[in-house]
Amino acid sequence: MTTPQLDADPRRGRRIDALAVLSFVLLAFWVTARLWANPANGVRDNRTDQAQFEWMMAHGARVVTDFAYPFTSDRMNVPDAVNLMANTSVLSISVPLAPVTVCFGPRWSFLIFLTLGLAATGAAWYFLLSRVVVGARGPAWLGAGFCAFAPAMVSHANAHPNIVSQFVVPLIVWRTLRLAQPGRWARNGLLLGLVIVWQAFLNLEILLMTAIGLGVVVLALALGRPALRSAARPFAAGLAVATVVAGALLAYPLYVQFAGPGAYSGLSTLIRGYSTDLAAYLAWSRESVAGDARGSAPLVKNATEENAFFGWPLVVLVVALVWWLRRNVVVLGLAAVGVVFGLFSLGREIRFDGRDTGVPGPWAALENLPILHSVVPTRWSLALTPIIGVLLALGADRARRLARRHPAARGQIRFAAGTVLAMALLPILPTPLPATRLDPTPAFVTSGAWRPYVAGGRSIVTLPLPDTTYAVPLRWSAETRLDMPLARGYFLYPDTRPGAGRIALFTAPPRPTSTFFETVRQADAVPPITPQDRVAAVDDLRHWRAGAVILDPRLRPAESLRRAMTELTGITPTRVGGVWLWDVRPLVA
């Protein structure tokens, strides 16, 4: 790390800092502009996760207003509840934003979370880079801008606010480096422990990657700079304090996550197969100036997981920077971490240009290990974004110093550096996220007409039942502040069927009636209904403690679903508040 060499004029420096932060805010609003332009809009390419995060924001508000238990919730998946520690509960954000959720609704708190998460990430990296790493505001702004608005970050801005909100990561880096400060090991360890806890309630996957990356860089510093070894004792003491503090505060939440009701044991084989295509490192993201969906779609599972897509000019530049700065131990440490993460991201089998190569990746030996079996492999390439951001800052600072040492060649050096950066970065500048108009919530929900049907601990069953492909009911429930409980839902939950090994599903394990309605939905037709189907339907409605079943008539298979439910139960629905309603209380009593 370097000694800061910022402007001698503090007022000028503060103005530059303010402009840097403002630039990140403006860029964040640029990326989310179409969402802010119309409050009825939602993220086009990931409406399902947006609905889930709106539900999570409502849960955070409920923790504050109703003192609800934070780590599980019975407002979804009635009667079995949901383990929120094993899901993306984002309590470190949803709880502070509770006033916004209560006053303006979960959609606004979600949008604020997404937008300010991007901006705050840029600002946090800027202050870390300018004060600790390079000691210059210009290079720091360049690196921080990449850390916050690289293609992978903009891709995850498609309704993954917990992933784009990486502003705690620079704080963890800063507090870790401060552990070497003599005489303040207890204070520094305490602060590090607290920011680790903050990140744990935001995204554990990012915390794991940060810990591994930091460990390698700290080791590189210890090996490459012998003078730093004298700080080993305060560093170790502070790290011990951080471990105790974080361990004490996270012991119970992590117990709930890994051993509590609803805990699962790893992701499904399908999700573990989400790897980074080797060709994606050289390609352009669909959310970049030079990219489009036709070019990126064959290389990625969906629009939210374009974790690489740096473009070939930037890849060439990064390799050149590592070679140019190879005498810097920080650069060597970052390069080592980058190579490891890049290899991990290739998954169990390396793919190139959309085709399996048959070559096993290093991840194949690690994917079944505890903790690692819950990591999506492609997200290791997401962790390359801050590594490249720091390398860009270090390279720009090196060019700046070189220009100062050689005044006669200053113009040529600046022109060359500017040209290279423009060629590498202009093609990957972000474009606004695609948005789509979300259907208005039915009056049956907004008016509270559902309340009599949930009295006595009953739930609302929606058709189709909510899952990874239909999460709109979560948005409806969120708008009621979770007062309207749902049967099933969209969440990670263990598969408890015999032989399933408790791997994670994206909803509760299937029941006969949920499978029946999924068949109706997919075929848009009603299959023959047997007496056993009718008996199973009553059993399932009793299991779900159903008070009413509702169907949004705007759905494409609505007519088939309406006929199927009517034939299955013998109850004729009524049209009320913009939904078809089956009062099933007499049936399940």
DRENMAR-94155 format. One line per field, with one value per residue (C-alpha): x, y, z; residue number from 1; residue in one letter. Coordinates in steps of 0.05 Angstrom, whole numbers, padded with zeros to 5 digits. Example, Ala and Ser with C-alpha at 12.3 -4.5 7.8 and 13.67 -1.06 7.14 Angstrom:
2
x = c(00246 / 00273)
y = c(-00090 / -00021)
z = c(00156 / 00143)
keza = c(1 / 2)
tiba = c(A / S)
This chain:
589
x = c(00000 / 00022 / 00025 / -00030 / -00005 / -00068 / -00076 / -00046 / -00109 / -00161 / -00219 / -00201 / -00193 / -00262 / -00293 / -00260 / -00285 / -00355 / -00353 / -00329 / -00386 / -00435 / -00410 / -00425 / -00494 / -00509 / -00482 / -00526 / -00587 / -00567 / -00566 / -00634 / -00664 / -00721 / -00744 / -00745 / -00779 / -00843 / -00860 / -00902 / -00840 / -00800 / -00736 / -00753 / -00703 / -00713 / -00782 / -00781 / -00722 / -00749 / -00813 / -00772 / -00731 / -00793 / -00819 / -00753 / -00757 / -00827 / -00800 / -00746 / -00800 / -00841 / -00780 / -00779 / -00854 / -00879 / -00815 / -00821 / -00769 / -00716 / -00686 / -00748 / -00818 / -00885 / -00914 / -00895 / -00895 / -00951 / -00949 / -00875 / -00846 / -00781 / -00710 / -00690 / -00618 / -00613 / -00642 / -00625 / -00656 / -00612 / -00629 / -00571 / -00608 / -00681 / -00682 / -00650 / -00697 / -00758 / -00784 / -00782 / -00818 / -00872 / -00883 / -00875 / -00879 / -00829 / -00820 / -00790 / -00745 / -00722 / -00706 / -00668 / -00630 / -00610 / -00592 / -00556 / -00521 / -00487 / -00469 / -00445 / -00401 / -00367 / -00358 / -00330 / -00279 / -00260 / -00242 / -00205 / -00164 / -00150 / -00133 / -00099 / -00080 / -00056 / -00061 / -00087 / -00158 / -00158 / -00134 / -00178 / -00239 / -00223 / -00215 / -00275 / -00319 / -00300 / -00312 / -00383 / -00405 / -00367 / -00409 / -00418 / -00445 / -00494 / -00516 / -00532 / -00568 / -00623 / -00656 / -00596 / -00585 / -00551 / -00496 / -00486 / -00484 / -00411 / -00396 / -00379 / -00323 / -00276 / -00290 / -00269 / -00206 / -00191 / -00203 / -00161 / -00102 / -00110 / -00099 / -00025 / -00028 / 00010 / -00025 / -00097 / -00107 / -00169 / -00204 / -00185 / -00206 / -00273 / -00287 / -00267 / -00312 / -00371 / -00363 / -00358 / -00424 / -00454 / -00433 / -00457 / -00528 / -00520 / -00489 / -00448 / -00423 / -00388 / -00360 / -00330 / -00296 / -00271 / -00240 / -00204 / -00179 / -00156 / -00121 / -00079 / -00061 / -00041 / 00002 / 00035 / 00049 / 00079 / 00125 / 00143 / 00153 / 00195 / 00189 / 00115 / 00128 / 00142 / 00067 / 00050 / 00034 / -00017 / -00046 / -00056 / -00084 / -00133 / -00153 / -00167 / -00211 / -00248 / -00259 / -00287 / -00333 / -00359 / -00365 / -00404 / -00453 / -00462 / -00462 / -00537 / -00557 / -00508 / -00535 / -00605 / -00578 / -00541 / -00579 / -00646 / -00713 / -00712 / -00636 / -00611 / -00548 / -00520 / -00549 / -00580 / -00538 / -00570 / -00548 / -00479 / -00474 / -00479 / -00407 / -00372 / -00361 / -00287 / -00307 / -00347 / -00284 / -00271 / -00343 / -00387 / -00444 / -00514 / -00517 / -00454 / -00448 / -00415 / -00459 / -00527 / -00569 / -00558 / -00483 / -00483 / -00542 / -00506 / -00451 / -00492 / -00551 / -00590 / -00584 / -00566 / -00505 / -00459 / -00404 / -00345 / -00357 / -00297 / -00284 / -00219 / -00186 / -00193 / -00167 / -00105 / -00097 / -00102 / -00049 / -00004 / -00015 / 00005 / 00068 / 00084 / 00072 / 00100 / 00149 / 00091 / 00074 / 00002 / -00005 / 00024 / -00024 / -00083 / -00061 / -00056 / -00126 / -00152 / -00124 / -00153 / -00222 / -00221 / -00207 / -00260 / -00311 / -00304 / -00343 / -00338 / -00330 / -00300 / -00345 / -00323 / -00368 / -00430 / -00403 / -00378 / -00304 / -00302 / -00244 / -00256 / -00248 / -00214 / -00282 / -00301 / -00256 / -00286 / -00360 / -00383 / -00344 / -00384 / -00399 / -00371 / -00430 / -00474 / -00433 / -00455 / -00390 / -00397 / -00397 / -00324 / -00314 / -00356 / -00301 / -00252 / -00286 / -00255 / -00188 / -00188 / -00212 / -00153 / -00105 / -00133 / -00122 / -00051 / -00035 / -00064 / -00025 / 00039 / 00027 / 00014 / 00079 / 00117 / 00090 / 00112 / 00183 / 00189 / 00160 / 00186 / 00145 / 00085 / 00039 / 00057 / 00048 / -00020 / -00043 / -00020 / -00052 / -00117 / -00120 / -00109 / -00161 / -00211 / -00203 / -00211 / -00267 / -00311 / -00341 / -00363 / -00395 / -00463 / -00530 / -00596 / -00628 / -00687 / -00753 / -00824 / -00891 / -00914 / -00987 / -01024 / -01039 / -01111 / -01160 / -01175 / -01105 / -01100 / -01169 / -01157 / -01215 / -01172 / -01170 / -01232 / -01203 / -01138 / -01171 / -01150 / -01082 / -01105 / -01067 / -01082 / -01067 / -01053 / -01059 / -01008 / -00975 / -00914 / -00846 / -00783 / -00823 / -00883 / -00867 / -00920 / -00958 / -00896 / -00904 / -00977 / -00960 / -00904 / -00954 / -00996 / -00934 / -00936 / -01003 / -01029 / -00994 / -00981 / -00980 / -00913 / -00871 / -00804 / -00745 / -00691 / -00716 / -00690 / -00717 / -00741 / -00763 / -00728 / -00659 / -00659 / -00604 / -00637 / -00609 / -00640 / -00704 / -00730 / -00796 / -00824 / -00822 / -00877 / -00945 / -00996 / -01038 / -00979 / -00953 / -01023 / -01030 / -00960 / -00981 / -01043 / -01001 / -00949 / -00999 / -01053 / -01103 / -01140 / -01120 / -01170 / -01186 / -01193 / -01225 / -01155 / -01138 / -01197 / -01179 / -01106 / -01130 / -01170 / -01111 / -01063 / -01111 / -01116 / -01040 / -01034 / -01088 / -01122 / -01177 / -01184 / -01155 / -01146 / -01128 / -01106 / -01149 / -01095 / -01050 / -01044 / -01068 / -01120 / -01180 / -01149 / -01129 / -01200 / -01233 / -01184 / -01195 / -01270 / -01271 / -01222 / -01261 / -01332 / -01334 / -01356 / -01311 / -01334 / -01302 / -01284 / -01231 / -01199 / -01188 / -01225 / -01240 / -01254 / -01276 / -01249 / -01262 / -01323 / -01283 / -01224 / -01260)
y = c(00000 / 00072 / 00134 / 00182 / 00241 / 00281 / 00354 / 00404 / 00447 / 00410 / 00450 / 00432 / 00360 / 00359 / 00389 / 00334 / 00281 / 00309 / 00309 / 00237 / 00215 / 00255 / 00220 / 00152 / 00174 / 00199 / 00135 / 00094 / 00134 / 00126 / 00050 / 00049 / 00108 / 00069 / 00045 / 00115 / 00144 / 00105 / 00076 / 00022 / -00006 / -00066 / -00100 / -00133 / -00190 / -00212 / -00196 / -00258 / -00237 / -00166 / -00193 / -00234 / -00174 / -00131 / -00186 / -00185 / -00109 / -00118 / -00170 / -00121 / -00069 / -00121 / -00136 / -00063 / -00048 / -00115 / -00141 / -00202 / -00257 / -00237 / -00304 / -00343 / -00324 / -00358 / -00307 / -00351 / -00427 / -00436 / -00478 / -00496 / -00425 / -00403 / -00401 / -00330 / -00338 / -00392 / -00343 / -00271 / -00237 / -00173 / -00153 / -00104 / -00063 / -00080 / -00061 / 00009 / 00021 / 00002 / 00074 / 00079 / 00012 / 00032 / 00102 / 00089 / 00014 / -00042 / -00025 / 00042 / 00013 / -00040 / 00014 / 00056 / -00005 / -00021 / 00050 / 00072 / 00005 / 00018 / 00090 / 00072 / 00016 / 00066 / 00117 / 00065 / 00039 / 00111 / 00130 / 00064 / 00071 / 00145 / 00142 / 00074 / 00041 / 00093 / 00160 / 00197 / 00216 / 00208 / 00136 / 00121 / 00147 / 00104 / 00041 / 00054 / 00068 / 00000 / -00035 / -00007 / -00006 / -00062 / -00107 / -00159 / -00107 / -00079 / -00149 / -00163 / -00097 / -00137 / -00146 / -00171 / -00110 / -00153 / -00169 / -00100 / -00069 / -00084 / -00020 / -00060 / -00098 / -00037 / -00026 / -00097 / -00087 / -00021 / -00049 / -00111 / -00069 / -00026 / -00087 / -00077 / -00011 / -00019 / -00005 / -00007 / -00081 / -00086 / -00026 / -00046 / -00118 / -00096 / -00051 / -00106 / -00155 / -00108 / -00095 / -00170 / -00179 / -00123 / -00158 / -00226 / -00199 / -00171 / -00228 / -00285 / -00307 / -00239 / -00244 / -00312 / -00287 / -00225 / -00267 / -00312 / -00254 / -00214 / -00275 / -00284 / -00210 / -00205 / -00267 / -00235 / -00172 / -00212 / -00250 / -00192 / -00137 / -00163 / -00096 / -00110 / -00173 / -00131 / -00117 / -00191 / -00190 / -00132 / -00159 / -00228 / -00200 / -00155 / -00212 / -00255 / -00200 / -00194 / -00269 / -00269 / -00210 / -00235 / -00306 / -00285 / -00242 / -00291 / -00356 / -00361 / -00334 / -00382 / -00439 / -00422 / -00420 / -00486 / -00527 / -00493 / -00511 / -00503 / -00509 / -00543 / -00579 / -00548 / -00524 / -00569 / -00600 / -00552 / -00490 / -00519 / -00524 / -00448 / -00435 / -00382 / -00397 / -00387 / -00346 / -00298 / -00266 / -00237 / -00221 / -00160 / -00157 / -00143 / -00083 / -00053 / -00002 / -00053 / -00113 / -00141 / -00200 / -00240 / -00241 / -00256 / -00303 / -00366 / -00356 / -00347 / -00379 / -00314 / -00238 / -00232 / -00276 / -00242 / -00244 / -00238 / -00204 / -00157 / -00153 / -00173 / -00104 / -00101 / -00172 / -00154 / -00091 / -00128 / -00179 / -00121 / -00085 / -00146 / -00153 / -00078 / -00076 / -00145 / -00118 / -00095 / -00150 / -00126 / -00135 / -00205 / -00222 / -00195 / -00233 / -00298 / -00288 / -00271 / -00334 / -00377 / -00345 / -00347 / -00422 / -00435 / -00397 / -00448 / -00498 / -00573 / -00577 / -00523 / -00494 / -00453 / -00414 / -00449 / -00520 / -00569 / -00586 / -00649 / -00619 / -00619 / -00554 / -00547 / -00534 / -00607 / -00626 / -00573 / -00566 / -00618 / -00589 / -00557 / -00483 / -00487 / -00531 / -00470 / -00424 / -00413 / -00426 / -00370 / -00318 / -00330 / -00289 / -00234 / -00229 / -00210 / -00142 / -00109 / -00142 / -00110 / -00044 / -00041 / -00060 / -00004 / 00046 / 00022 / 00025 / 00095 / 00118 / 00088 / 00126 / 00190 / 00183 / 00167 / 00230 / 00272 / 00243 / 00256 / 00325 / 00325 / 00263 / 00281 / 00294 / 00229 / 00188 / 00218 / 00208 / 00136 / 00121 / 00155 / 00119 / 00051 / 00063 / 00088 / 00027 / -00020 / 00016 / 00054 / -00010 / -00035 / 00029 / 00013 / 00025 / 00034 / -00031 / -00055 / -00044 / -00069 / -00047 / -00091 / -00110 / -00070 / -00108 / -00132 / -00093 / -00157 / -00149 / -00074 / -00066 / -00118 / -00161 / -00222 / -00211 / -00252 / -00312 / -00314 / -00309 / -00365 / -00375 / -00392 / -00374 / -00351 / -00401 / -00370 / -00402 / -00417 / -00431 / -00384 / -00411 / -00391 / -00376 / -00341 / -00297 / -00243 / -00265 / -00246 / -00175 / -00175 / -00201 / -00149 / -00093 / -00117 / -00114 / -00190 / -00190 / -00235 / -00302 / -00347 / -00421 / -00442 / -00386 / -00371 / -00386 / -00437 / -00497 / -00568 / -00625 / -00671 / -00727 / -00795 / -00797 / -00723 / -00706 / -00641 / -00603 / -00535 / -00527 / -00459 / -00472 / -00523 / -00596 / -00612 / -00636 / -00671 / -00609 / -00562 / -00612 / -00617 / -00542 / -00536 / -00587 / -00546 / -00483 / -00512 / -00545 / -00492 / -00549 / -00589 / -00662 / -00716 / -00708 / -00771 / -00781 / -00789 / -00719 / -00690 / -00725 / -00701 / -00630 / -00628 / -00657 / -00606 / -00547 / -00571 / -00576 / -00505 / -00483 / -00451 / -00400 / -00379 / -00394 / -00336 / -00331 / -00270 / -00272 / -00233 / -00294 / -00331 / -00399 / -00367 / -00401 / -00470 / -00458 / -00433 / -00494 / -00541 / -00512 / -00513 / -00585 / -00606 / -00577 / -00571 / -00499 / -00445 / -00384 / -00312 / -00252 / -00202 / -00147 / -00166 / -00240 / -00306 / -00328 / -00397 / -00396 / -00463 / -00456 / -00502 / -00553 / -00558 / -00547)
z = c(00000 / -00010 / 00032 / 00011 / -00029 / -00039 / -00055 / -00006 / -00010 / 00034 / 00005 / -00066 / -00045 / -00013 / -00076 / -00118 / -00069 / -00073 / -00149 / -00149 / -00104 / -00146 / -00209 / -00178 / -00157 / -00227 / -00258 / -00211 / -00231 / -00304 / -00297 / -00262 / -00300 / -00332 / -00264 / -00234 / -00296 / -00282 / -00213 / -00247 / -00282 / -00258 / -00280 / -00346 / -00344 / -00272 / -00245 / -00202 / -00159 / -00155 / -00124 / -00075 / -00053 / -00045 / 00001 / 00039 / 00047 / 00076 / 00124 / 00148 / 00161 / 00199 / 00243 / 00263 / 00269 / 00296 / 00328 / 00283 / 00290 / 00238 / 00218 / 00196 / 00173 / 00173 / 00123 / 00065 / 00057 / 00107 / 00150 / 00146 / 00144 / 00110 / 00137 / 00118 / 00140 / 00086 / 00036 / 00017 / 00077 / 00070 / 00142 / 00145 / 00092 / 00100 / 00173 / 00164 / 00104 / 00144 / 00148 / 00072 / 00065 / 00115 / 00086 / 00011 / 00001 / -00013 / -00087 / -00069 / -00016 / -00066 / -00118 / -00067 / -00044 / -00116 / -00136 / -00074 / -00069 / -00135 / -00117 / -00047 / -00075 / -00122 / -00065 / -00016 / -00067 / -00085 / -00013 / -00001 / -00065 / -00057 / 00017 / 00024 / -00042 / -00093 / -00056 / -00118 / -00133 / -00209 / -00211 / -00151 / -00187 / -00248 / -00208 / -00164 / -00224 / -00253 / -00186 / -00183 / -00256 / -00291 / -00336 / -00281 / -00233 / -00283 / -00301 / -00227 / -00223 / -00255 / -00187 / -00147 / -00101 / -00049 / -00099 / -00128 / -00059 / -00045 / -00006 / 00056 / 00020 / 00018 / 00092 / 00107 / 00066 / 00101 / 00171 / 00156 / 00134 / 00197 / 00240 / 00231 / 00267 / 00333 / 00399 / 00374 / 00361 / 00405 / 00374 / 00303 / 00314 / 00342 / 00282 / 00233 / 00268 / 00263 / 00188 / 00177 / 00212 / 00170 / 00106 / 00132 / 00135 / 00065 / 00025 / 00053 / -00016 / -00026 / 00045 / 00030 / -00034 / 00002 / 00058 / 00009 / -00034 / 00026 / 00055 / -00008 / -00014 / 00060 / 00051 / -00010 / 00030 / 00087 / 00039 / -00006 / 00045 / 00103 / 00139 / 00149 / 00189 / 00251 / 00251 / 00255 / 00329 / 00329 / 00264 / 00294 / 00359 / 00321 / 00276 / 00338 / 00367 / 00300 / 00298 / 00369 / 00357 / 00290 / 00316 / 00378 / 00339 / 00282 / 00320 / 00329 / 00260 / 00227 / 00269 / 00243 / 00172 / 00172 / 00225 / 00236 / 00206 / 00130 / 00126 / 00063 / 00044 / -00019 / -00085 / -00137 / -00192 / -00242 / -00205 / -00191 / -00266 / -00273 / -00296 / -00335 / -00408 / -00424 / -00486 / -00441 / -00415 / -00484 / -00502 / -00490 / -00440 / -00464 / -00417 / -00447 / -00503 / -00549 / -00529 / -00544 / -00520 / -00585 / -00574 / -00500 / -00493 / -00519 / -00467 / -00404 / -00368 / -00359 / -00361 / -00287 / -00289 / -00340 / -00289 / -00337 / -00405 / -00398 / -00472 / -00505 / -00502 / -00426 / -00418 / -00459 / -00417 / -00351 / -00372 / -00394 / -00328 / -00287 / -00328 / -00323 / -00248 / -00232 / -00180 / -00137 / -00088 / -00084 / -00159 / -00155 / -00099 / -00138 / -00200 / -00161 / -00132 / -00201 / -00233 / -00178 / -00181 / -00256 / -00255 / -00203 / -00245 / -00302 / -00260 / -00261 / -00337 / -00380 / -00433 / -00493 / -00539 / -00513 / -00519 / -00468 / -00479 / -00436 / -00398 / -00322 / -00285 / -00217 / -00185 / -00196 / -00137 / -00092 / -00107 / -00057 / 00002 / 00059 / 00047 / -00024 / -00045 / -00036 / -00082 / -00154 / -00193 / -00243 / -00188 / -00176 / -00240 / -00209 / -00156 / -00212 / -00219 / -00157 / -00172 / -00241 / -00212 / -00164 / -00220 / -00264 / -00207 / -00195 / -00269 / -00278 / -00216 / -00245 / -00310 / -00271 / -00233 / -00296 / -00330 / -00270 / -00272 / -00347 / -00361 / -00433 / -00449 / -00406 / -00465 / -00500 / -00436 / -00422 / -00493 / -00494 / -00427 / -00446 / -00513 / -00481 / -00427 / -00477 / -00521 / -00462 / -00423 / -00472 / -00503 / -00434 / -00409 / -00379 / -00411 / -00373 / -00349 / -00391 / -00355 / -00364 / -00338 / -00280 / -00275 / -00221 / -00158 / -00157 / -00114 / -00076 / -00046 / -00040 / -00009 / 00045 / 00021 / 00035 / 00110 / 00129 / 00092 / 00133 / 00202 / 00249 / 00218 / 00147 / 00084 / 00013 / -00042 / -00110 / -00178 / -00202 / -00136 / -00130 / -00149 / -00187 / -00250 / -00218 / -00158 / -00168 / -00104 / -00064 / -00089 / -00069 / 00001 / 00007 / -00007 / 00052 / 00096 / 00097 / 00132 / 00075 / 00086 / 00026 / 00014 / -00017 / -00049 / -00081 / -00035 / -00024 / 00015 / 00027 / -00015 / 00040 / -00006 / 00007 / -00024 / -00043 / 00006 / 00028 / -00031 / -00043 / -00084 / -00106 / -00070 / -00022 / -00042 / -00092 / -00069 / -00114 / -00123 / -00137 / -00189 / -00219 / -00228 / -00256 / -00309 / -00325 / -00329 / -00376 / -00422 / -00417 / -00415 / -00362 / -00357 / -00336 / -00262 / -00220 / -00151 / -00123 / -00150 / -00113 / -00048 / -00055 / -00069 / -00004 / 00034 / 00005 / 00018 / 00090 / 00094 / 00069 / 00118 / 00058 / 00070 / -00003 / -00071 / -00119 / -00193 / -00233 / -00297 / -00334 / -00337 / -00403 / -00376 / -00330 / -00364 / -00359 / -00286 / -00270 / -00301 / -00267 / -00198 / -00207 / -00229 / -00176 / -00117 / -00143 / -00120 / -00169 / -00164 / -00159 / -00193 / -00138 / -00135 / -00201 / -00184 / -00188 / -00116 / -00088 / -00015 / 00007 / 00082 / 00081 / 00041 / 00089 / 00154)
keza = c(1 / 2 / 3 / 4 / 5 / 6 / 7 / 8 / 9 / 10 / 11 / 12 / 13 / 14 / 15 / 16 / 17 / 18 / 19 / 20 / 21 / 22 / 23 / 24 / 25 / 26 / 27 / 28 / 29 / 30 / 31 / 32 / 33 / 34 / 35 / 36 / 37 / 38 / 39 / 40 / 41 / 42 / 43 / 44 / 45 / 46 / 47 / 48 / 49 / 50 / 51 / 52 / 53 / 54 / 55 / 56 / 57 / 58 / 59 / 60 / 61 / 62 / 63 / 64 / 65 / 66 / 67 / 68 / 69 / 70 / 71 / 72 / 73 / 74 / 75 / 76 / 77 / 78 / 79 / 80 / 81 / 82 / 83 / 84 / 85 / 86 / 87 / 88 / 89 / 90 / 91 / 92 / 93 / 94 / 95 / 96 / 97 / 98 / 99 / 100 / 101 / 102 / 103 / 104 / 105 / 106 / 107 / 108 / 109 / 110 / 111 / 112 / 113 / 114 / 115 / 116 / 117 / 118 / 119 / 120 / 121 / 122 / 123 / 124 / 125 / 126 / 127 / 128 / 129 / 130 / 131 / 132 / 133 / 134 / 135 / 136 / 137 / 138 / 139 / 140 / 141 / 142 / 143 / 144 / 145 / 146 / 147 / 148 / 149 / 150 / 151 / 152 / 153 / 154 / 155 / 156 / 157 / 158 / 159 / 160 / 161 / 162 / 163 / 164 / 165 / 166 / 167 / 168 / 169 / 170 / 171 / 172 / 173 / 174 / 175 / 176 / 177 / 178 / 179 / 180 / 181 / 182 / 183 / 184 / 185 / 186 / 187 / 188 / 189 / 190 / 191 / 192 / 193 / 194 / 195 / 196 / 197 / 198 / 199 / 200 / 201 / 202 / 203 / 204 / 205 / 206 / 207 / 208 / 209 / 210 / 211 / 212 / 213 / 214 / 215 / 216 / 217 / 218 / 219 / 220 / 221 / 222 / 223 / 224 / 225 / 226 / 227 / 228 / 229 / 230 / 231 / 232 / 233 / 234 / 235 / 236 / 237 / 238 / 239 / 240 / 241 / 242 / 243 / 244 / 245 / 246 / 247 / 248 / 249 / 250 / 251 / 252 / 253 / 254 / 255 / 256 / 257 / 258 / 259 / 260 / 261 / 262 / 263 / 264 / 265 / 266 / 267 / 268 / 269 / 270 / 271 / 272 / 273 / 274 / 275 / 276 / 277 / 278 / 279 / 280 / 281 / 282 / 283 / 284 / 285 / 286 / 287 / 288 / 289 / 290 / 291 / 292 / 293 / 294 / 295 / 296 / 297 / 298 / 299 / 300 / 301 / 302 / 303 / 304 / 305 / 306 / 307 / 308 / 309 / 310 / 311 / 312 / 313 / 314 / 315 / 316 / 317 / 318 / 319 / 320 / 321 / 322 / 323 / 324 / 325 / 326 / 327 / 328 / 329 / 330 / 331 / 332 / 333 / 334 / 335 / 336 / 337 / 338 / 339 / 340 / 341 / 342 / 343 / 344 / 345 / 346 / 347 / 348 / 349 / 350 / 351 / 352 / 353 / 354 / 355 / 356 / 357 / 358 / 359 / 360 / 361 / 362 / 363 / 364 / 365 / 366 / 367 / 368 / 369 / 370 / 371 / 372 / 373 / 374 / 375 / 376 / 377 / 378 / 379 / 380 / 381 / 382 / 383 / 384 / 385 / 386 / 387 / 388 / 389 / 390 / 391 / 392 / 393 / 394 / 395 / 396 / 397 / 398 / 399 / 400 / 401 / 402 / 403 / 404 / 405 / 406 / 407 / 408 / 409 / 410 / 411 / 412 / 413 / 414 / 415 / 416 / 417 / 418 / 419 / 420 / 421 / 422 / 423 / 424 / 425 / 426 / 427 / 428 / 429 / 430 / 431 / 432 / 433 / 434 / 435 / 436 / 437 / 438 / 439 / 440 / 441 / 442 / 443 / 444 / 445 / 446 / 447 / 448 / 449 / 450 / 451 / 452 / 453 / 454 / 455 / 456 / 457 / 458 / 459 / 460 / 461 / 462 / 463 / 464 / 465 / 466 / 467 / 468 / 469 / 470 / 471 / 472 / 473 / 474 / 475 / 476 / 477 / 478 / 479 / 480 / 481 / 482 / 483 / 484 / 485 / 486 / 487 / 488 / 489 / 490 / 491 / 492 / 493 / 494 / 495 / 496 / 497 / 498 / 499 / 500 / 501 / 502 / 503 / 504 / 505 / 506 / 507 / 508 / 509 / 510 / 511 / 512 / 513 / 514 / 515 / 516 / 517 / 518 / 519 / 520 / 521 / 522 / 523 / 524 / 525 / 526 / 527 / 528 / 529 / 530 / 531 / 532 / 533 / 534 / 535 / 536 / 537 / 538 / 539 / 540 / 541 / 542 / 543 / 544 / 545 / 546 / 547 / 548 / 549 / 550 / 551 / 552 / 553 / 554 / 555 / 556 / 557 / 558 / 559 / 560 / 561 / 562 / 563 / 564 / 565 / 566 / 567 / 568 / 569 / 570 / 571 / 572 / 573 / 574 / 575 / 576 / 577 / 578 / 579 / 580 / 581 / 582 / 583 / 584 / 585 / 586 / 587 / 588 / 589)
tiba = c(M / T / T / P / Q / L / D / A / D / P / R / R / G / R / R / I / D / A / L / A / V / L / S / F / V / L / L / A / F / W / V / T / A / R / L / W / A / N / P / A / N / G / V / R / D / N / R / T / D / Q / A / Q / F / E / W / M / M / A / H / G / A / R / V / V / T / D / F / A / Y / P / F / T / S / D / R / M / N / V / P / D / A / V / N / L / M / A / N / T / S / V / L / S / I / S / V / P / L / A / P / V / T / V / C / F / G / P / R / W / S / F / L / I / F / L / T / L / G / L / A / A / T / G / A / A / W / Y / F / L / L / S / R / V / V / V / G / A / R / G / P / A / W / L / G / A / G / F / C / A / F / A / P / A / M / V / S / H / A / N / A / H / P / N / I / V / S / Q / F / V / V / P / L / I / V / W / R / T / L / R / L / A / Q / P / G / R / W / A / R / N / G / L / L / L / G / L / V / I / V / W / Q / A / F / L / N / L / E / I / L / L / M / T / A / I / G / L / G / V / V / V / L / A / L / A / L / G / R / P / A / L / R / S / A / A / R / P / F / A / A / G / L / A / V / A / T / V / V / A / G / A / L / L / A / Y / P / L / Y / V / Q / F / A / G / P / G / A / Y / S / G / L / S / T / L / I / R / G / Y / S / T / D / L / A / A / Y / L / A / W / S / R / E / S / V / A / G / D / A / R / G / S / A / P / L / V / K / N / A / T / E / E / N / A / F / F / G / W / P / L / V / V / L / V / V / A / L / V / W / W / L / R / R / N / V / V / V / L / G / L / A / A / V / G / V / V / F / G / L / F / S / L / G / R / E / I / R / F / D / G / R / D / T / G / V / P / G / P / W / A / A / L / E / N / L / P / I / L / H / S / V / V / P / T / R / W / S / L / A / L / T / P / I / I / G / V / L / L / A / L / G / A / D / R / A / R / R / L / A / R / R / H / P / A / A / R / G / Q / I / R / F / A / A / G / T / V / L / A / M / A / L / L / P / I / L / P / T / P / L / P / A / T / R / L / D / P / T / P / A / F / V / T / S / G / A / W / R / P / Y / V / A / G / G / R / S / I / V / T / L / P / L / P / D / T / T / Y / A / V / P / L / R / W / S / A / E / T / R / L / D / M / P / L / A / R / G / Y / F / L / Y / P / D / T / R / P / G / A / G / R / I / A / L / F / T / A / P / P / R / P / T / S / T / F / F / E / T / V / R / Q / A / D / A / V / P / P / I / T / P / Q / D / R / V / A / A / V / D / D / L / R / H / W / R / A / G / A / V / I / L / D / P / R / L / R / P / A / E / S / L / R / R / A / M / T / E / L / T / G / I / T / P / T / R / V / G / G / V / W / L / W / D / V / R / P / L / V / A)
